[in-house]
Amino acid sequence: MERKEFMSLVGISVGAIILQNCLSGCSSKSDPTPSGGTTGGTTTNPTSTGFTGNAASSKGTIDFTIDISTSDYATLKTNGSALVVGDVIVARTKAGNFIALAKACTHEGTTINFVADDNKFRCPNHGSEFSTTGAVLSAPASSPLKQYTATFDSASNKVAIK
């Protein structure tokens, strides 16, 4: 093998490795166990017990109710927690307020995480940050997340998202 051919093969191999790492790091999957005080990588099936309504924007208007006394949604009993339900991330602040935003980062569609300690949302891929109202706090995202109204009925332990 000649030196020129060898260097060409090495360059192609290194390029393929770099491309694979970039594609893996830039996928739309979120880290299910994020670090730094973040939560929100857990996803629940919106057809499970304790769920009624529609949580998929592809099926029309988001309008659903979850019962946090059921095991699928019990995570939200804890202040500072979050749970992805369909196309929405539902978070409970450390103060106990419920927040609901579109789960997909407006930069590349990665599922965002809730950072309870900072009371904001962060994309695990490129670091975009969003306020509790969905406003962009830091780039690369330039568009806000859609905000939904979250109402908690303490008598029934149900959170309504519209």
C-alpha positions as a Python dict, from the first residue, in 0.01 Angstrom:
ca = {
    (1, 'M'): (0, 0, 0),
    (2, 'E'): (137, 339, -93),
    (3, 'R'): (164, 622, 156),
    (4, 'K'): (-97, 835, -26),
    (5, 'E'): (-352, 548, -23),
    (6, 'F'): (-281, 477, 346),
    (7, 'M'): (-330, 843, 446),
    (8, 'S'): (-655, 857, 247),
    (9, 'L'): (-794, 551, 428),
    (10, 'V'): (-690, 688, 768),
    (11, 'G'): (-859, 1022, 690),
    (12, 'I'): (-1183, 852, 584),
    (13, 'S'): (-1181, 633, 898),
    (14, 'V'): (-1126, 927, 1130),
    (15, 'G'): (-1398, 1124, 949),
    (16, 'A'): (-1643, 835, 989),
    (17, 'I'): (-1572, 812, 1362),
    (18, 'I'): (-1620, 1185, 1411),
    (19, 'L'): (-1943, 1181, 1210),
    (20, 'Q'): (-2080, 888, 1413),
    (21, 'N'): (-2002, 1063, 1742),
    (22, 'C'): (-2168, 1384, 1622),
    (23, 'L'): (-2478, 1201, 1506),
    (24, 'S'): (-2501, 1013, 1836),
    (25, 'G'): (-2458, 1331, 2038),
    (26, 'C'): (-2706, 1528, 1830),
    (27, 'S'): (-2990, 1279, 1829),
    (28, 'S'): (-3336, 1364, 1957),
    (29, 'K'): (-3309, 1131, 2256),
    (30, 'S'): (-3265, 1277, 2600),
    (31, 'D'): (-3049, 1141, 2875),
    (32, 'P'): (-3281, 937, 3099),
    (33, 'T'): (-3065, 1009, 3402),
    (34, 'P'): (-2945, 1366, 3358),
    (35, 'S'): (-2700, 1514, 3605),
    (36, 'G'): (-2673, 1853, 3770),
    (37, 'G'): (-3010, 1848, 3944),
    (38, 'T'): (-3212, 1803, 3628),
    (39, 'T'): (-3516, 1584, 3583),
    (40, 'G'): (-3750, 1518, 3299),
    (41, 'G'): (-3592, 1235, 3103),
    (42, 'T'): (-3855, 992, 3231),
    (43, 'T'): (-4138, 938, 2987),
    (44, 'T'): (-4470, 785, 3072),
    (45, 'N'): (-4720, 627, 2837),
    (46, 'P'): (-5012, 871, 2798),
    (47, 'T'): (-5257, 580, 2759),
    (48, 'S'): (-5176, 437, 3102),
    (49, 'T'): (-5393, 436, 3412),
    (50, 'G'): (-5445, 786, 3548),
    (51, 'F'): (-5450, 958, 3209),
    (52, 'T'): (-5741, 1098, 3010),
    (53, 'G'): (-5737, 1323, 2703),
    (54, 'N'): (-5483, 1404, 2432),
    (55, 'A'): (-5110, 1460, 2488),
    (56, 'A'): (-5001, 1433, 2122),
    (57, 'S'): (-4995, 1753, 1919),
    (58, 'S'): (-5022, 1542, 1601),
    (59, 'K'): (-5370, 1436, 1717),
    (60, 'G'): (-5500, 1790, 1771),
    (61, 'T'): (-5515, 2027, 2064),
    (62, 'I'): (-5325, 1928, 2378),
    (63, 'D'): (-5584, 1875, 2651),
    (64, 'F'): (-5533, 1605, 2912),
    (65, 'T'): (-5559, 1521, 3280),
    (66, 'I'): (-5323, 1307, 3487),
    (67, 'D'): (-5389, 1160, 3829),
    (68, 'I'): (-5073, 1192, 4039),
    (69, 'S'): (-5206, 941, 4292),
    (70, 'T'): (-5151, 663, 4032),
    (71, 'S'): (-4811, 496, 4007),
    (72, 'D'): (-4745, 620, 3651),
    (73, 'Y'): (-4765, 985, 3760),
    (74, 'A'): (-4665, 962, 4129),
    (75, 'T'): (-4329, 1125, 4046),
    (76, 'L'): (-4514, 1457, 4033),
    (77, 'K'): (-4611, 1432, 4401),
    (78, 'T'): (-4257, 1551, 4475),
    (79, 'N'): (-4166, 1919, 4444),
    (80, 'G'): (-3879, 1967, 4198),
    (81, 'S'): (-3980, 1671, 3980),
    (82, 'A'): (-4081, 1643, 3614),
    (83, 'L'): (-4233, 1390, 3380),
    (84, 'V'): (-4274, 1376, 3003),
    (85, 'V'): (-4630, 1295, 2900),
    (86, 'G'): (-4671, 1261, 2524),
    (87, 'D'): (-4544, 1585, 2368),
    (88, 'V'): (-4545, 1777, 2697),
    (89, 'I'): (-4308, 1802, 2990),
    (90, 'V'): (-4496, 1855, 3316),
    (91, 'A'): (-4284, 1987, 3601),
    (92, 'R'): (-4350, 2065, 3964),
    (93, 'T'): (-4136, 2348, 4096),
    (94, 'K'): (-3970, 2334, 4436),
    (95, 'A'): (-4248, 2570, 4551),
    (96, 'G'): (-4508, 2313, 4439),
    (97, 'N'): (-4644, 2490, 4130),
    (98, 'F'): (-4712, 2290, 3814),
    (99, 'I'): (-4567, 2395, 3476),
    (100, 'A'): (-4634, 2241, 3134),
    (101, 'L'): (-4432, 2313, 2820),
    (102, 'A'): (-4374, 2147, 2484),
    (103, 'K'): (-4104, 1886, 2547),
    (104, 'A'): (-3903, 1939, 2227),
    (105, 'C'): (-3622, 2194, 2219),
    (106, 'T'): (-3690, 2443, 1941),
    (107, 'H'): (-3328, 2413, 1823),
    (108, 'E'): (-3323, 2047, 1712),
    (109, 'G'): (-3616, 1875, 1883),
    (110, 'T'): (-3438, 1706, 2172),
    (111, 'T'): (-3646, 1637, 2481),
    (112, 'I'): (-3565, 1902, 2739),
    (113, 'N'): (-3506, 1851, 3112),
    (114, 'F'): (-3631, 2046, 3411),
    (115, 'V'): (-3359, 2196, 3632),
    (116, 'A'): (-3540, 2234, 3961),
    (117, 'D'): (-3249, 2404, 4141),
    (118, 'D'): (-3247, 2684, 3881),
    (119, 'N'): (-3623, 2677, 3807),
    (120, 'K'): (-3566, 2646, 3431),
    (121, 'F'): (-3552, 2394, 3148),
    (122, 'R'): (-3235, 2285, 2966),
    (123, 'C'): (-3167, 2092, 2648),
    (124, 'P'): (-2914, 1816, 2720),
    (125, 'N'): (-2764, 1826, 2368),
    (126, 'H'): (-2656, 2183, 2305),
    (127, 'G'): (-2740, 2365, 2627),
    (128, 'S'): (-3033, 2583, 2522),
    (129, 'E'): (-3218, 2706, 2830),
    (130, 'F'): (-3580, 2809, 2872),
    (131, 'S'): (-3771, 2986, 3149),
    (132, 'T'): (-4076, 2837, 3317),
    (133, 'T'): (-4288, 3027, 3064),
    (134, 'G'): (-4095, 2875, 2772),
    (135, 'A'): (-3896, 3191, 2686),
    (136, 'V'): (-3544, 3133, 2552),
    (137, 'L'): (-3282, 3215, 2816),
    (138, 'S'): (-2977, 3097, 2620),
    (139, 'A'): (-2899, 2988, 2265),
    (140, 'P'): (-2867, 2805, 2033),
    (141, 'A'): (-3249, 2785, 2043),
    (142, 'S'): (-3405, 3107, 1919),
    (143, 'S'): (-3778, 3028, 1948),
    (144, 'P'): (-3970, 2983, 2274),
    (145, 'L'): (-4133, 2659, 2382),
    (146, 'K'): (-4512, 2640, 2369),
    (147, 'Q'): (-4655, 2689, 2717),
    (148, 'Y'): (-4967, 2508, 2836),
    (149, 'T'): (-5188, 2591, 3132),
    (150, 'A'): (-5143, 2349, 3420),
    (151, 'T'): (-5411, 2341, 3690),
    (152, 'F'): (-5389, 2123, 4000),
    (153, 'D'): (-5695, 2002, 4190),
    (154, 'S'): (-5563, 1894, 4531),
    (155, 'A'): (-5895, 1729, 4626),
    (156, 'S'): (-5872, 1480, 4339),
    (157, 'N'): (-5488, 1480, 4296),
    (158, 'K'): (-5534, 1561, 3927),
    (159, 'V'): (-5338, 1797, 3706),
    (160, 'A'): (-5520, 1932, 3400),
    (161, 'I'): (-5307, 2046, 3105),
    (162, 'K'): (-5459, 2265, 2830),
}
